[in-house]
Amino acid sequence: MSKEYVREEVRQKVLEHVWHTIEYWDKLKGKTQRERMEGLAFSILVMLDGGSAMLPSFLVAPLPDPSDKEYHIMKGENYFPENHDAAEKIKGDIAGSLHERMDYYNPYKK
């Protein structure tokens, strides 16, 4: 029976995809380190845009600290839009701990 992926399952799929992409660009021959790093970054952006066969596109929007707006206004600086109301309605939001969980989903870890 089909079911909707839960947040942790979505996070796992994304992080595993990132690791497979790292592996691909790391082993690619005939490219400089810079070209491989640019390729990796490009591939991650393609994934977010929905260009990966295994994953859908993802919403990517700023979610600044609530105090940021007032701070930047006080300094006469531009500030990022707030999306806290929208964020509460989004299902499967994986942001916030990706960097902390990245190593956990490393299928190449020895």
TABEL-V575908 format. One line per field, one symbol per residue. psi: psi as a letter, one per 20 degrees, with the letter a starting at -180 (. if undefined). Layout:
psi = ???
This chain:
psi = pqrpqrghhggggghhggghgggghhipqjqrgghhghgggghghgghijjphiqrrqpoqqmqphigggghghjkqqqqqqkhghhhippkpiqhjghhighhjoijp.
